[in-house]
């Protein structure tokens, strides 16, 4: 539900942070895919999607999958052609 509609991407990212900081739950590839997808559907938050891709790999050593990359590409496309970066 969070992935649909503008503005809800912020709530999705807030929940991602809360699960780690408050509840000490380590996210997995599915968690990150959901957060990145929310960025894609939330008006093309491509910079945040790319940041999450980097974070999942560097901070948590999570290997992205095809869904991860599809979601990041979608965020870049929604962001006005930022896929060129």
Helices and strands as residue ranges (DSSP letters): H 8-21, H 29-41, H 46-58, H 66-78, G 82-84
